[in-house]
């Protein structure tokens, strides 16, 4: 696949490569796409959490703490 990135994007890719963290333009673009996918997943997770909260499908922090201490005794120092 050949893509014309334009001089601005090419410059930005070259700057990233100059840091030594990337060995090729493909590495820079792969990392950028991975970061975008991670960002999209984070947004989806936040949206799902907000929907859970709106439905009331959440535990108060004190209740969560109590349950965790019951299920995970090492949290109590034992």
TIDRENKOL-217536 format. One record per residue (C-alpha): residue number from 1; x, y, z. Coordinates in nm, 4 decimals, m for minus. Layout:
% residues N
R  num      east     north        up
R  NUM         X         Y         Z
...
//
This chain:
% residues 78
R  num      east     north        up
R    1    0.0000    0.0000    0.0000
R    2    0.1338    0.3368   m0.0952
R    3    0.0024    0.6389    0.0862
R    4    0.0857    1.0035    0.0284
R    5    0.1224    1.1400    0.3803
R    6    0.2112    1.4930    0.2873
R    7    0.5197    1.6770    0.4024
R    8    0.3863    1.7553    0.7514
R    9    0.3183    1.3919    0.8417
R   10    0.6385    1.2743    0.6797
R   11    0.8303    1.5279    0.8909
R   12    0.6555    1.4105    1.2072
R   13    0.7383    1.0479    1.1271
R   14    1.1023    1.1396    1.0620
R   15    1.1156    1.3214    1.3954
R   16    0.9882    1.0106    1.5740
R   17    1.2391    0.7914    1.3945
R   18    1.5180    1.0318    1.4914
R   19    1.4536    0.9543    1.8583
R   20    1.5881    0.6046    1.7963
R   21    1.2736    0.4403    1.9330
R   22    1.1563    0.3372    1.5874
R   23    1.3519    0.1666    1.3123
R   24    1.1169    0.2527    1.0281
R   25    0.8208    0.4617    0.9231
R   26    0.6136    0.1437    0.9457
R   27    0.7070    0.1104    1.3138
R   28    0.5936    0.4671    1.3816
R   29    0.2632    0.4138    1.2027
R   30    0.2077    0.0746    1.3719
R   31    0.2618    0.2334    1.7139
R   32    0.0297    0.5205    1.6242
R   33   m0.2437    0.2784    1.5154
R   34   m0.1943    0.0669    1.8280
R   35   m0.2229    0.3796    2.0414
R   36   m0.5391    0.4809    1.8584
R   37   m0.6914    0.1359    1.9157
R   38   m0.6006    0.1562    2.2867
R   39   m0.7576    0.5019    2.3077
R   40   m1.0758    0.3785    2.1389
R   41   m1.0960    0.0837    2.3812
R   42   m1.0440    0.3120    2.6806
R   43   m1.3243    0.5395    2.5621
R   44   m1.5538    0.2380    2.5111
R   45   m1.4706    0.1112    2.8615
R   46   m1.5415    0.4520    3.0147
R   47   m1.8708    0.4782    2.8273
R   48   m1.9710    0.1289    2.9462
R   49   m1.8831    0.2240    3.3038
R   50   m2.0915    0.5393    3.2800
R   51   m2.3851    0.3360    3.1473
R   52   m2.3453    0.0928    3.4389
R   53   m2.3529    0.3856    3.6792
R   54   m2.6627    0.5333    3.5177
R   55   m2.8399    0.1963    3.5554
R   56   m2.7273    0.1718    3.9150
R   57   m2.5122   m0.1348    3.8442
R   58   m2.2284   m0.0190    4.0664
R   59   m2.1246   m0.0819    4.4240
R   60   m2.0478    0.1929    4.6694
R   61   m1.6750    0.1988    4.7439
R   62   m1.7233    0.0884    5.1053
R   63   m1.9258   m0.2152    4.9944
R   64   m1.6656   m0.3060    4.7324
R   65   m1.3924   m0.2779    4.9952
R   66   m1.5867   m0.4987    5.2372
R   67   m1.6450   m0.7668    4.9735
R   68   m1.2849   m0.7623    4.8596
R   69   m1.1617   m0.8039    5.2160
R   70   m1.3963   m1.1004    5.2607
R   71   m1.2804   m1.2677    4.9411
R   72   m0.9135   m1.1723    4.9672
R   73   m0.8029   m1.2112    5.3282
R   74   m0.4495   m1.0927    5.2518
R   75   m0.5950   m0.7425    5.2200
R   76   m0.6638   m0.7583    5.5937
R   77   m0.2982   m0.8276    5.6666
R   78   m0.3606   m1.1954    5.7383
//
